[in-house]
Amino acid sequence: MRFSERDATGTLTFLFCTLFPILNSQFSILNSQVSILNSQFSILNSTWWCVTGRAIPILALEVKNEGKPAPNAPYILKSQVSILNSQFSSLNSQVSILNSQVSILKSQVSILKSQVSILKSQVSILNYIKKQYPIP
């Protein structure tokens, strides 16, 4: 059986085609989680009320505002903030896991490249031996 550089390149292409869809699916999962987190932060921003104490202006009829929000002002509960913080920390851990998977994939790609170069050198050695010692 005769090996060629095309066979080595085909092997590398096959391995790339099997590894990259896995990484792309992980990126799509991460993107969906980021979009969920962004929507939750937009809800948080729309419902946040910042009480600044005496910096709140006095109402028109000389009724003093004691640094409290109006009764109909939007608000957010502390439990909602802790839920968002836990979701954000879990998202950060998922990002670190994805980064480690990317580094593993990069090392696998470098290993594949070295294997292809070894295979190419073996092909040239085999072709040289075949020329020197032809089979009758």
N, C-alpha and C positions, 0 to 999 in steps of 0.2 A: 504494500500500500504506500502510495506516495503522499507526503504531507506538503502543504504549501503555505505560504504566508496568508493566503486567502482563508484557509481553514482556521488559522490562529485568529485572524480578524473576525471571522464568523463566530468563533467561540466567545470572544470578548463582547461582540454585539449581543449575543444571546444572553450573556450574564447581565449586561447593562439593562436589557429589556425586561429582565425578571426582577431586578432590584429597584429600579426607579419608580414603577407604579406603586410599590409599597410606600415609598417616601412621599409621593404625591398624595396618596390617600391620607397620610398622617397630617400633611399640611392643610388639606381641606377640612379635616376634623378640627384642627387648631384654629383655622379661620372662622369656622362656625362658632366656636366657643368665644373667640374674640368679639364677634358681632353680637352675641348674646350679652357679653359683659358691657359692650358699648351701649346697648339699649338700656341696660340696667343703670348705667351711669347717667344716661340722658334723663331717665326717670328721676334719679336722685337729684340732678341739677334742676329739674323743673319743680321739684317739691321741697327744695331746701329753703329754710328761712334763717337768715342771719340776724340775730338780735345784737344790736350794738349799744345797748344801754341808753345813756343820755344823748347819744348822737341821733336817736330817732326824733324827728321833728315834732314839735308841739302842734296839736290839732287846732283848727281855725277858731273854735269857740272857747279858747283858753282852757280846754280840757287836756290835762297833762297825760301823756302816755308814759307809763312807768317802766318802760323798757321791755314790755311784753308785746308779742305779736298780736295783731288784730284777731278777733275770734274766728274770722273766716279765712285766715292766712293758711297757706299750705304748710305742711310739716312732714317730718320723717321721724320714724321711731328709731331708738337706739338699736333695737333688734334687727331692723332692716340694714343699718350700717354695718353691724357685725356679720350679717349674712353676705353682704357685698364684699367685705374684707376677706372672709373665708373663701369666697369664690375667686377673688383676685389672687390669693395665695395659692389656691389649687391650680389656677391658670399659669402662674409663674413656675410651679413645679412641672407642669406639663411642657412648658417651653424648655425647661432645662433638660427634661427627658428627650424631647425632640432634638435639642442641640447635641446631646450625647449620641443619639441615633445617627445624626448627620456625620459626626466625627467617625463613628464606626463605619458608615458607608464610604467615607472618604478613604479610610484605611483599607477597606476591601477593594476599592477601585485601584489604589496604588499597588496592592498585592496582585490584582488582575493584570495590571500593566506590566509588572515585573514577570509574571508568568507568561505573558504574551511575548516579551522579549526573549525569555528563555526558550520558548517554543520556536521562535523564529531562528534562534541560533542553532537549535537542534535540527531544524529543517535544513539549514545550510550545511551542517555537519553531515547529515544523512545524504544529502545530494552529492557532497564531496566524496564520501565513501563509495557511493554508487558509481561515480565516475571512475574512481581509482580501481575498484574491484567489481567490474561488471559481472552480473550473473549470467552464466552461459546458457 
